[in-house]
């Protein structure tokens, strides 16, 4: 699946996107896999309360299942103006 990173998440990881092979069942499982990779991922996912996630461009929750999902995007909360 494609995993996209935006704003400070992208800055901490150093990539705008990547293809990920995963056996993760939920977004939380994917976050745990990514955070275990290396320190830059651990730093990006240290506080998931400060993150939002979208699955196939639809806002979702971290306990959402990943079955059939083609794209996961992580980004900080946005404010309107």
N, C-alpha and C positions, 0 to 999 in steps of 0.2 A: 504494500500500500504506500501511497505518497504521504509523507508527513511534512507539513509546512510550519514554519516558525516565523512569528512576526514581532516587531518592535524589540524590546529588551530581551525577549526569549531568543530571537535570532542573533542578537549581539553576544549573548553569553555562550551560545552553542557555536556560533561562527558559520552557520549555514542558513540559507533561506528555505531550503527544502532538501529532502532526501527520500530515497526508496528504502522501505524497511520491511524485512521478512520477520514476521512475528507469529507466535502462537498465542498471543495475549487474547483473553476472552472479553476483557472490558478495557475502557480507556485507562482506568487505574492500573491495570496489569501492564499496559503499554508504557505508562509513565514509569512504573517500577523497573521495567526492562531498560528503558532509555537512561534513567538515572543511574543504573548500575554500570553503564558503559564506561564512563570516565568522569572526572571532576567537573568538566564544563557542563555536562548534562545534569549532573547532580545539583549544580548551582542553579541551573535554569528551572529545575523542577522541585527545588527545596520547599517551596510554599505554594501548593496547588490552589490554596484559597485566593492567591493573587493572580490566578490564571483563568481563562475561559477556554472552552474547546468547541470546535464545530466538526461535525461528521458529515461529509459530503455536502458542505456549505450550509448546514443547518445547526444552529446552536444546540448544544447537548449538555449532558451531565457526565461527570467522571465515572459514574457507575454504569454508563450505557454500554451495551454489548457492541462488539466490533464485527460481528458476523456480517459479511457482505459489504462492509464499508471499504471504499476505494481511496478516500482522502480524509486525513485528520489534520486539523489546524489548531495550533496553540497560540494564544495571544493574550495580552493583558486586557482588563476591562476598558471599555471605551466610554468617554463622556461626550455628551452632545453640547453644541454651543450655538 
